[in-house]
Amino acid sequence: MTEAAPDVLVIGAGVSGLSSALALLGAGLRVTVYAARPPHLTTSAVAGALWGRHLVGADERVARWADLTLGRLRELAADPVSGVTELPGTAASLDHDEPPPEFVRGAGTPVRCQPADLPPGYASGWRYTAPVVTMPSYLDYLSGQLASKGGELHLGPPLGGLPQALARSAAPVIVNCTGIGARDLVPDPALVPVRGQVVVVANPGLSEFFVGEREHPEESTYYFPHGATALLGGTEQAGNSDLRPDPVQAERIVQACALAEPRLAGAMVLAHRVGLRPVRPAVRLEAQPAGDGRFVIHNYGHGGAGVTLSWGCAQDVAEAAVRLLG
């Protein structure tokens, strides 16, 4: 930590932490980010990441956060360094005449697919365009922006609780962006890990994304082109905190994606990744007194929509911090 205390200490260097830090810097505040893991080792680095509300609790604020983030991501898509690209794609269902899924809504007007245009086994689907984010590149971009705007990133051991966080820095405002880590840091027993496993392969020429449901509720089939690579998924295993890739699941993921897109058959596997989505009944974004005139602003519990809500939540964090600091 620097000798002069920042105005705000942000805990967590995933997409929520970095976005919040940038919004706070934009509000004219001095900001330090503290994290136990660098950005590339956070859950955010495992994400697809297709804009769309997914596995996020009911909250009247969610639509506004998602809309604000959609606008920001579409602005960033103009910068090739950001890792954000606006792509066409398909959301497919096993049932006939299904309406567009919730995660499609808000991106634009979806168009119903012709049955002949769907992969084998799918009965209906919708085409639309939305931002797709190559997360390693995007996290590098956000980290670079943090440094260029005067913010600092410090790595250290995991914090044992909020009292330890408050003891670590004299900042009058602490922002908790620890994702699934908030389950122990706060602690918050309402926070449930939902395990996601993905496979990264060499891109065989894909330029569109695909998301298709599966018969088993813990599985889905999706692939997202990320330039020279493609990310294949995936799983949704509630309560499973195992961060080790399962080779059997990986094989199922690759086979299902190859069935949906034959060009993926035989694609070179480059990496296996696992992340824990922080799911709770509602996103927790609120301030609470921490004693001695200091405050903690919680910003976690985004489920599978961390990227989708990131800039909207960051704006609310910054506005709350400015009010608290007077």
Protein Blocks (a to p, Z undefined) as FASTA:
>chain_A
ZZbdcfbdcedjbfklmmmmmmmmmnopacddddfbdfklgmklmpmbdcddehiacdfk
lmmmmmmmmmmmmmmmmpmknopacdddddddfbehiacdfklgojaccddddfklpceh
iabdcddddddddfklmmmmmmmmmmmnopacddddddfbfklmmmmpccfbdcdfehjm
lmmmmpcckbccddddddddddehiabdcddddfblkbccddddehjaccddddddehia
cfbdcfklmmmmmmmmmmmmmmlgopacfbdcdddddddfbdcdddddebjhiacdddeh
kljmlmmmmmmmmmmmmmmmmmmnZZ
